[in-house]
Amino acid sequence: MSKLSIKVNGMYCESCEKLLKMEIGDVKGVSKVEADHARGMVEVEGSASEKSIADAIVKAGYGVGENYAGKSFEQEIGGFVSDFIAGKPSVKSVRTCFAYSIITFIVLAAAAFAGFASSKYFIYMIYAAISAVAVGGAIALFSAYRSRFNCMEGMMIGMTIGMSSGFLFGAIIGATNGMFIGSVFGMLIGMALGAYAGRCCGIMGAMEGLMAGIMGGTMGAMLTVMMQYDHLAEFMPIFVLANLLVLAGLKYMMYHYAARRADGKIMPFASFFALALLLAALTVAVVLFAPKTGVVV
């Protein structure tokens, strides 16, 4: 029986220690694992090889000292795309979420067309459907892997979901109802979803989500109000696309770190659809029935 001490990059907190101990402990031949985030070291006893332990550390989403090179970012992305197209089991949750999103958007867009095609707010209802599906997808993947994130990842998830959802819904309502209603609505949505996602790593993550929701909601509304006379119609699709790219990156990040640690079980389609429908319906209701103040479309 041998004892190995390995330098680990990216181990910042006790949740990192737990994830590493769990992942390394599953390696054949490992009898004992100790992790110390303060020193950035793991100590392993048993007959397992150093390479098998290093592989487990990389699989958990962490880096090993200079002598062990994992895959580059480009290789990781290329592998993910190939696995997604091939439908490999490792990306099952991501593919399921993607299918949920396509079906749900088609239904929501069809409902918007059937009920509001002639309304001057029709395009904003389509933006609401897109936003609801994109944010719903992020929440769905987060829920599938929530127990597998460390503190740094959890705070990033809470911040990104809070910021992007606040931006999107605040911008939509800011354009149709004005700065005040847009800011309040964007903040409420952003804070609620950001805190929900961020709390996976405790009060720090929840606070990160709350603050991001406040910032995203107010800034989203401010942007569309300020651009009422400066190409708002052209700006909105660019703005929505930019947020979709951020959320797509977040979804990949969740897969990249958590899915390699353990397979996640995504929520049923009915739950996903209900979440997206709720977000879209709330937005449409505010567009139609909330007060309109200041400069609006």
VORORO-214176 format. One line per 2 residues: number of its first residue (from 0); their letters; for each residue z, x, y of N, C-alpha, C, CB. Coordinates in steps of 0.2 Angstrom, whole numbers. Each point is the difference from the previous one (the first is absolute). Glycine has a CB too. Example, Ala and Ser with C-alpha at 12.3 -4.5 7.8 and 13.67 -1.06 7.14 Angstrom:
! VORORO-214176
0	as	39:66:-28:0:-4:6:0:4:6:6:-9:-6  -10:7:11:1:4:6:3:-4:5:-10:6:-3 .
END
This chain:
! VORORO-214176
0	ms	0:4:-6:0:-4:6:0:4:6:6:-9:-6  -11:8:11:0:4:6:2:-4:6:-9:7:-5 .
2	kl	10:-4:11:1:-3:6:-4:2:5:12:-1:-3  -16:-4:7:-5:2:5:3:-3:6:-9:0:-8 .
4	si	7:4:14:2:-2:7:-7:0:3:12:5:0  -14:-11:3:-7:-1:3:1:-3:7:-5:-2:-12 .
6	kv	1:6:16:0:-3:7:-4:-6:1:2:12:4  0:-17:-1:-4:-6:1:-1:-1:8:5:-5:-11 .
8	ng	-11:3:12:-2:-1:7:0:-8:1:-6:11:1  9:-13:4:0:-8:2:6:-4:-3:-12:1:0 .
10	my	17:3:-2:6:-4:-3:5:0:6:-2:4:-12  3:-10:15:4:0:7:7:-4:-1:-11:1:6 .
12	ce	12:-5:-11:5:-4:0:3:-1:-7:-4:-6:10  9:2:-11:3:-2:-7:-5:-4:-4:11:1:5 .
14	sc	-15:-5:-2:-5:-4:-4:-5:4:-2:2:-10:7  -4:16:-4:-5:4:-3:3:4:-6:-4:2:12 .
16	ek	11:-1:-12:3:3:-5:0:-4:-6:7:6:7  -6:-13:-6:0:-4:-6:-7:-1:-3:10:-6:6 .
18	ll	-15:6:-2:-7:-1:-2:-2:6:-4:-3:-7:9  5:13:-7:-2:6:-3:4:1:-7:-2:5:11 .
20	km	8:-7:-11:4:0:-6:-2:-4:-5:10:3:6  -12:-9:-4:-3:-5:-5:-7:2:-3:6:-9:7 .
22	ei	-10:12:-2:-7:2:-3:1:6:-4:-5:-4:10  9:9:-8:0:6:-4:4:-1:-7:0:7:11 .
24	gd	5:-12:-10:4:-1:-6:-4:-3:-6:9:-2:8  -15:-1:-6:-5:-3:-5:-4:5:-4:0:-10:7 .
26	vk	0:16:-4:-4:6:-3:3:2:-7:-4:4:12  0:-4:-17:2:2:-6:3:7:0:-8:-7:-6 .
28	gv	14:8:3:4:6:0:5:1:5:-10:5:-5  10:-9:10:5:0:6:7:-3:-3:-10:0:9 .
30	sk	15:4:-8:7:-3:-2:4:-2:6:-1:7:-10  0:-3:16:4:-1:6:-4:1:6:11:3:-7 .
32	ve	-10:-7:12:-3:2:6:5:-1:6:-11:-4:-5  11:9:10:4:-1:6:-5:1:6:10:4:-6 .
34	ad	-9:-8:11:-5:1:6:5:0:6:-10:-6:-6  8:10:11:4:1:6:-5:0:6:9:7:-6 .
36	ha	-9:-12:9:-5:-1:6:2:5:6:-2:-12:-3  8:14:3:2:4:6:-3:7:-1:11:-6:1 .
38	rg	-11:9:-7:-3:6:-2:-8:0:-2:11:3:-4  -13:-10:3:-7:-1:-2:-1:3:-7:-3:1:12 .
40	mv	8:-1:-17:-1:3:-6:2:-5:-6:3:11:5  -7:-10:-10:2:-4:-6:2:5:-6:-7:-10:3 .
42	ev	12:9:-7:2:4:-5:-1:-4:-7:8:7:8  -11:-4:-12:-2:-4:-7:2:4:-6:-9:-5:6 .
44	eg	13:2:-10:2:3:-7:-4:-3:-5:11:3:4  -13:1:-9:-4:-2:-6:-5:4:-2:3:-11:3 .
46	sa	-7:9:-8:-6:4:-2:-7:-2:3:7:1:-11  -7:-5:16:-6:-2:3:-3:6:4:4:-12:1 .
48	se	-11:13:-1:-3:5:4:1:-1:7:-8:2:-10  7:4:14:0:-1:7:-6:-4:3:6:11:0 .
50	ks	-12:-10:-4:-6:-4:3:1:-8:-1:-7:10:-3  10:-12:-3:1:-7:-1:5:-3:5:-2:2:-12 .
52	ia	7:2:14:5:-2:5:-3:0:7:9:5:-7  -14:0:8:-3:0:7:-5:-6:0:1:12:1 .
54	da	-4:-14:-7:-5:-6:0:4:-6:2:-7:6:-9  13:-7:6:4:-6:1:2:0:7:4:1:-11 .
56	iv	-2:5:15:2:-1:7:-6:-2:4:8:9:-2  -14:-6:0:-6:-2:4:-2:-8:-1:-4:12:-1 .
58	ka	5:-14:-5:-1:-7:-2:5:-4:4:-4:3:-11  10:-1:12:4:-4:4:-1:0:8:8:3:-9 .
60	gy	-13:1:11:-2:0:7:2:6:4:-1:-13:-1  4:18:-2:3:5:3:-4:7:-1:11:-6:-1 .
62	gv	-10:11:5:-3:6:-1:4:5:-3:-7:-2:10  4:7:-14:3:5:-3:-1:7:4:0:-6:-11 .
64	ge	4:11:11:-1:6:4:-7:3:0:11:2:-3  -12:3:5:-7:3:2:-4:1:-7:4:5:11 .
66	ny	-1:-4:-16:-3:2:-6:-3:-6:-4:8:10:-1  -7:-16:3:-3:-5:-4:-4:-5:5:10:1:-8 .
68	ag	-16:-1:7:-4:-4:4:-2:-7:-3:-5:11:5  6:-16:-1:-2:-7:-3:-7:-1:3:12:-4:0 .
70	ks	-14:-2:-1:-7:-2:2:0:-1:8:-2:-6:-11  -4:8:14:-1:-1:7:0:-7:2:-6:11:0 .
72	fe	6:-13:6:0:-7:3:-7:-3:-2:8:3:9  -13:1:-8:-7:-2:-2:-1:-2:-7:-4:7:9 .
74	qe	7:-3:-14:0:-1:-7:4:-6:-2:-1:12:-2  7:-13:6:4:-6:-2:-4:-6:2:11:6:2 .
76	ig	-14:-6:4:-4:-6:2:-6:-2:-5:4:3:12  -7:3:-13:-6:-1:-5:2:-3:-7:-6:10:6 .
78	gf	12:-7:-8:2:-3:-6:2:-7:0:4:11:-3  -1:-13:8:2:-7:1:-6:-5:0:11:4:7 .
80	vs	-16:-2:-3:-6:-4:1:-3:-1:-7:-2:4:12  1:2:-16:-3:0:-6:4:-5:-5:-4:12:2 .
82	df	11:-11:-2:4:-4:-4:0:-8:2:7:10:-2  -8:-11:8:0:-7:3:-7:-3:-3:7:3:10 .
84	ia	-12:1:-9:-7:-3:-2:0:-1:-8:-5:5:10  8:0:-13:0:-1:-8:5:-5:-2:-4:12:0 .
86	gk	8:-14:4:5:-5:-2:6:3:-5:-9:-9:1  11:15:0:5:3:-4:7:-3:1:-7:11:0 .
88	ps	11:-11:-6:6:-3:1:5:2:5:-1:-2:-12  0:8:14:4:3:6:-1:-3:6:0:11:-6 .
90	vk	-5:-14:7:-2:-4:7:0:-7:-1:-6:10:4  9:-13:-9:0:-7:-1:3:-4:5:1:2:-12 .
92	sv	5:0:15:3:-4:5:-4:0:6:11:3:-4  -14:3:6:-5:0:6:-6:-4:-1:4:12:2 .
94	rt	-7:-12:-8:-6:-4:-1:2:-7:1:-5:9:-7  11:-11:4:2:-7:0:1:-2:7:5:1:-11 .
96	cf	-2:3:15:2:-2:7:-7:-1:4:11:7:-1  -16:-2:-1:-6:-1:4:-4:-7:-2:-1:13:-1 .
98	ay	2:-14:-6:-3:-7:-2:3:-6:4:-3:6:-11  10:-5:11:4:-6:3:-3:0:8:10:2:-8 .
100	si	-11:3:11:-2:0:7:-6:-3:1:7:11:2  -12:-9:-6:-7:-3:1:0:-7:-1:-5:11:-4 .
102	it	8:-14:-1:0:-7:-2:4:-4:6:0:3:-13  6:0:15:4:-3:5:-4:-1:7:10:4:-6 .
104	fi	-13:2:7:-4:0:7:-6:-5:-1:3:12:2  -6:-13:-7:-6:-5:-1:3:-7:1:-6:8:-7 .
106	vl	11:-9:4:3:-7:1:3:-1:7:3:0:-12  0:5:15:3:-1:7:-6:-1:5:10:6:-3 .
108	aa	-15:-2:2:-6:0:5:-4:-6:-1:-1:12:-1  0:-15:-5:-3:-6:-1:4:-6:3:-5:5:-11 .
110	aa	11:-5:10:5:-5:4:-1:0:7:8:1:-9  -8:5:12:-1:1:7:-7:-3:2:8:10:0 .
112	fa	-13:-8:-3:-7:-2:1:0:-8:0:-5:11:-4  8:-14:-1:-1:-7:-1:4:-4:5:-1:2:-12 .
114	gf	7:1:15:4:-4:4:-2:2:8:9:-1:-9  -11:7:10:0:3:7:-6:4:2:12:0:-1 .
116	as	-18:-2:-3:-6:4:2:-2:-1:7:-3:-1:-12  4:-5:15:-3:-1:6:5:2:6:-6:-9:-5 .
118	sk	12:11:3:5:2:5:-1:7:3:8:-7:-7  -6:8:13:-1:6:3:5:5:-3:-4:-6:11 .
120	yf	9:4:-15:5:4:-3:-2:2:-7:9:-5:7  -15:3:-9:-2:1:-7:1:7:-2:-8:-10:1 .
122	iy	5:15:3:0:7:-2:7:3:0:-11:1:5  16:-4:-1:6:2:-1:4:-2:-6:0:0:12 .
124	mi	-2:-6:-15:2:-2:-6:-2:4:-6:0:-12:5  -6:14:-4:-3:5:-5:4:7:0:-12:-5:1 .
126	ya	13:7:5:5:6:1:7:-1:-3:-7:3:10  9:-9:-9:7:-2:-3:-1:0:-8:3:-7:10 .
128	ai	-8:5:-13:-1:0:-7:-1:7:-3:-5:-11:1  2:15:3:-1:7:-2:7:4:0:-12:0:5 .
130	sa	15:-1:1:7:3:1:5:-2:-5:-2:0:12  2:-7:-14:5:-2:-5:-2:3:-7:1:-11:7 .
132	va	-7:11:-9:-2:3:-6:2:8:0:-9:-9:-2  8:12:7:1:7:0:7:2:0:-10:2:6 .
134	vg	14:-6:-2:7:1:0:3:-2:-7:1:-1:13  -3:-5:-15:2:-2:-7:-1:5:-5:-2:-12:4 .
136	ga	-3:15:-4:-2:5:-5:5:6:0:-12:-3:0  14:5:6:5:5:1:7:-2:-3:-7:5:10 .
138	ia	8:-11:-8:7:-2:-3:0:-1:-7:2:-6:10  -8:4:-13:0:-1:-7:0:7:-4:-7:-10:2 .
140	lf	4:15:0:1:6:-3:7:3:1:-13:2:2  15:-3:4:7:3:1:5:-3:-5:-3:1:13 .
142	sa	2:-8:-14:5:-4:-4:-1:3:-7:-1:-10:7  -5:12:-9:-1:2:-7:4:7:-1:-11:-6:0 .
144	yr	11:10:5:3:7:-1:6:1:4:-11:4:-2  15:-9:4:5:1:5:6:5:-2:-3:-11:4 .
146	sr	4:11:-11:5:4:-2:-1:7:-1:4:-10:-6  -11:12:7:-2:6:-1:-1:5:6:-5:-5:-10 .
148	fn	7:2:16:-1:4:6:6:4:2:-9:-9:3  8:15:0:5:4:2:1:-2:8:-2:9:-8 .
150	cm	7:-6:11:2:-3:7:-6:2:5:12:2:-3  -15:3:2:-6:2:5:-5:-5:-1:3:12:0 .
152	eg	-5:-14:-6:-6:-4:-2:2:-7:3:-3:7:-10  9:-9:8:3:-7:2:-1:-1:8:8:0:-10 .
154	mm	-6:5:13:0:-1:8:-7:0:2:11:6:1  -15:-2:-4:-7:0:2:-3:-7:-1:-1:12:-2 .
156	ig	2:-15:-4:-2:-7:-2:2:-5:5:0:4:-12  7:-4:13:3:-5:5:-3:1:7:10:0:-7 .
158	mt	-11:6:9:-3:1:7:-7:-2:0:7:9:2  -11:-8:-7:-7:-1:0:-2:-8:0:-2:11:-5 .
160	ig	6:-14:0:-1:-7:-1:3:-4:7:1:1:-13  4:1:15:3:-3:7:-5:1:5:12:2:-4 .
162	ms	-14:4:5:-5:2:6:-6:-4:-1:5:11:1  -9:-10:-6:-6:-3:-1:0:-8:0:-3:10:-7 .
164	sg	8:-13:4:0:-7:0:2:-3:7:4:0:-12  0:4:16:2:-2:7:-6:1:4:11:3:-2 .
166	fl	-15:2:1:-6:1:4:-5:-5:-1:2:12:-1  -4:-14:-6:-5:-5:-1:2:-7:2:-3:7:-10 .
168	fg	9:-9:8:1:-7:2:2:-1:8:4:-2:-12  -1:8:14:1:0:8:-6:-1:4:10:6:-2 .
170	ai	-15:-2:-1:-7:1:4:-3:-7:-1:-1:12:-2  1:-15:-3:-4:-7:-1:3:-5:5:-2:3:-12 .
172	ig	9:-4:12:3:-5:4:0:2:7:7:-3:-10  -7:10:11:0:2:7:-7:-2:3:8:10:-2 .
174	at	-13:-10:-1:-7:-2:2:0:-7:1:-5:10:-6  8:-14:2:-1:-7:0:5:-4:4:-6:1:-11 .
176	ng	12:2:11:6:-4:3:3:4:6:2:-5:-11  -3:11:12:3:4:5:5:5:-2:-2:-9:7 .
178	mf	4:13:-2:4:6:-2:7:-2:-3:-5:6:10  8:-11:-7:7:-2:-2:0:-3:-7:3:-2:12 .
180	ig	-7:-3:-14:0:-2:-6:-3:5:-5:-2:-12:4  -3:16:-2:-2:5:-5:5:5:-2:-11:-2:5 .
182	sv	15:4:0:5:5:-1:5:-2:-4:-2:5:11  5:-11:-10:5:-3:-4:-2:-1:-7:4:-6:10 .
184	fg	-10:3:-11:-3:-1:-7:-1:6:-4:-5:-11:4  2:16:0:-1:6:-3:6:4:-2:-11:1:6 .
186	ml	16:-1:-2:6:3:-1:4:-3:-6:1:3:12  -1:-10:-12:3:-3:-6:-3:1:-7:3:-9:8 .
188	ig	-10:9:-8:-3:2:-6:1:7:-2:-8:-9:2  7:13:3:1:8:-2:7:2:-2:-10:1:8 .
190	ma	15:-4:-4:7:2:-2:2:-3:-6:2:0:12  -4:-6:-14:2:-3:-7:-4:4:-5:1:-11:5 .
192	lg	-7:12:-5:-3:4:-5:1:7:-1:-9:-8:1  10:11:5:2:7:0:7:2:-2:-7:1:9 .
194	ay	12:-6:-8:7:1:-2:0:-1:-8:4:-4:11  -8:-1:-13:0:-2:-7:-3:6:-4:-2:-12:3 .
196	ag	-3:15:-1:-3:6:-4:5:6:1:-12:-5:2  14:6:4:4:6:1:7:0:-3:-6:1:11 .
198	rc	9:-6:-12:7:-1:-3:0:3:-7:2:-10:7  -8:12:-10:0:3:-7:4:6:0:-11:-5:-3 .
200	cg	12:9:9:3:6:0:6:-1:5:-10:7:-2  13:-13:3:6:-1:3:-1:-2:8:5:8:-8 .
202	im	1:-7:11:0:-2:7:-5:4:5:12:-3:-2  -13:9:0:-5:5:4:-7:-3:-1:7:10:-2 .
204	ga	-9:-12:-3:-7:-3:-1:0:-7:3:-2:6:-11  7:-10:10:0:-7:4:-1:1:7:7:-5:-9 .
206	me	-3:10:12:0:1:7:-7:2:2:12:3:0  -15:2:-4:-7:2:2:-5:-6:0:3:11:-6 .
208	gl	-2:-15:1:-5:-6:0:1:-5:6:0:1:-12  7:-2:14:1:-4:6:-3:3:6:11:-4:-6 .
210	ma	-10:10:7:-2:4:6:-8:0:1:11:7:0  -14:-6:-6:-7:0:0:-3:-7:1:0:9:-8 .
212	gi	4:-14:6:-3:-7:1:1:-2:7:4:-3:-11  1:5:15:1:-1:7:-6:4:4:13:-1:-2 .
214	mg	-14:7:0:-5:3:4:-7:-2:-2:7:10:0  -9:-12:-6:-6:-2:-2:-2:-7:3:1:6:-10 .
216	gt	4:-11:10:-1:-6:2:-1:0:8:7:-5:-9  -3:8:13:-1:0:7:-6:4:2:12:0:1 .
218	mg	-14:5:-4:-6:4:1:-6:-3:-2:6:10:-1  -6:-14:-4:-6:-3:-2:-2:-6:4:3:2:-11 .
220	am	2:-6:14:-1:-5:5:-2:3:6:8:-7:-5  -5:12:7:-2:3:7:-7:3:0:12:3:1 .
222	lt	-14:0:-7:-7:2:0:-5:-5:1:4:8:-8  -4:-14:4:-5:-5:1:1:-4:7:0:-1:-13 .
224	vm	6:1:16:0:-3:6:-3:4:5:11:-6:-3  -10:12:3:-3:5:5:-7:1:-1:10:6:0 .
226	mq	-13:-8:-6:-7:1:-1:-4:-7:1:2:10:-8  1:-15:10:-4:-6:1:-6:0:4:11:-5:-1 .
228	yd	-11:10:6:-7:0:4:-3:7:-2:5:-7:9  -3:10:-14:-3:7:-1:-2:0:-8:7:5:10 .
230	hl	-12:-9:-12:-3:1:-7:5:-2:-5:-8:9:4  12:-14:-3:5:-2:-5:-4:-2:-7:8:-4:9 .
232	ae	-13:1:-8:-4:-3:-6:-2:6:-5:-4:-10:7  2:16:-3:-2:6:-4:6:4:-2:-11:0:7 .
234	fm	16:0:-4:6:3:-1:3:-2:-7:2:3:12  -1:-10:-12:4:-3:-6:-2:2:-7:2:-9:8 .
236	pi	-9:9:-9:-2:2:-7:2:8:-1:-9:-9:0  8:13:5:2:7:-1:7:1:-1:-9:3:7 .
238	fv	13:-7:-3:8:0:-1:2:-2:-7:1:-2:13  -4:-4:-15:2:-2:-6:-2:5:-6:-1:-12:4 .
240	la	-5:15:-3:-2:4:-5:4:7:-1:-11:-4:2  13:6:4:5:6:1:6:-2:-4:-5:4:11 .
242	nl	8:-9:-10:6:-2:-4:-1:-1:-7:4:-6:10  -9:3:-12:-2:0:-7:0:7:-3:-7:-11:2 .
244	lv	4:16:1:0:6:-2:7:3:-1:-12:2:5  16:-3:0:7:2:-1:3:-3:-6:1:2:12 .
246	la	-2:-8:-13:4:-4:-6:-3:2:-6:2:-9:7  -9:11:-7:-3:2:-6:3:7:-2:-11:-6:3 .
248	gl	12:11:2:3:6:-1:7:-1:-3:-7:5:9  11:-10:-6:7:-1:-3:-1:-2:-7:4:-3:12 .
250	ky	-8:-1:-14:-1:-3:-7:-1:6:-4:-4:-11:4  -1:16:-2:-1:6:-4:6:4:-1:-12:0:4 .
252	mm	16:1:2:6:4:0:5:-3:-5:-2:3:12  3:-10:-12:4:-3:-5:-2:1:-7:3:-8:8 .
254	yh	-9:8:-9:-3:1:-7:1:8:-2:-8:-10:1  6:14:4:1:7:-1:6:3:-2:-9:1:8 .
256	ya	15:-4:-5:6:2:-2:4:-4:-5:0:4:12  0:-10:-11:4:-4:-5:-4:-2:-7:5:-5:10 .
258	ar	-11:4:-10:-3:-2:-6:0:6:-5:-8:-8:6  8:14:-4:0:5:-4:7:1:-3:-9:6:6 .
260	ra	14:-9:-3:7:1:-3:1:-6:-5:4:5:11  -7:-11:-10:1:-5:-5:-5:-6:2:12:3:-2 .
262	dg	-14:-6:-3:-5:-6:1:4:-5:3:-7:3:-10  3:-6:15:3:-6:4:-3:-7:-2:3:8:9 .
264	ki	1:-13:-8:-2:-6:-2:-1:-4:6:6:0:-11  -12:-2:13:-2:-3:6:2:-8:0:-9:8:2 .
266	mp	11:-11:3:2:-7:1:-6:-4:-3:8:2:10  -6:-8:-12:-5:-5:-3:-5:-2:6:8:-4:-9 .
268	fa	-14:2:7:-5:-2:5:3:-6:5:-9:4:-8  12:-8:5:3:-6:4:5:3:5:-1:-8:-10 .
270	sf	5:13:9:4:2:5:-3:4:5:8:1:-8  -13:3:6:-5:3:5:-3:-5:5:-2:10:-8 .
272	fa	-1:-15:5:-4:-5:4:5:-3:5:-8:-1:-10  14:-1:7:4:-4:4:3:5:6:4:-7:-10 .
274	la	-3:13:9:2:5:6:-6:0:5:7:7:-8  -13:-6:6:-6:1:4:-1:-7:4:-5:9:-7 .
276	ll	5:-14:3:-1:-7:3:6:-1:6:-5:-4:-11  11:5:9:5:-1:5:-1:4:6:8:-2:-9 .
278	la	-10:9:9:-1:4:6:-6:-3:4:4:10:-6  -10:-12:2:-5:-3:4:1:-6:3:-7:6:-8 .
280	al	11:-11:4:1:-6:3:5:0:6:-2:-5:-12  7:9:12:4:1:5:-4:2:7:10:3:-8 .
282	tv	-15:2:7:-4:3:5:-4:-6:3:0:12:-5  -3:-16:1:-5:-5:2:4:-5:4:-8:2:-10 .
284	av	14:-4:7:4:-5:3:2:2:7:5:-3:-11  -3:10:12:2:2:7:-6:0:4:9:7:-5 .
286	vl	-15:-5:3:-6:0:4:-2:-7:3:-4:9:-7  5:-14:2:-2:-7:2:6:-3:4:-7:-1:-10 .
288	fa	13:2:9:5:-5:2:5:4:5:-1:-7:-10  2:13:10:4:4:4:-2:0:8:4:7:-10 .
290	pk	0:-6:15:-2:0:7:-5:6:1:11:-6:3  -15:5:2:-5:5:2:2:2:7:-9:-5:-8 .
292	tg	10:11:9:2:2:7:-4:7:1:12:-5:-1  -12:6:8:-4:6:2:-7:0:-1:10:6:-2 .
294	vv	-13:-1:0:-7:1:-1:-1:-1:-7:-2:8:10  -2:-13:-12:-2:-1:-8:-7:-1:0:11:-4:-3 .
296	v	-14:4:-4:-7:-1:-1:-1:-8:1:-1:10:-8 .
END
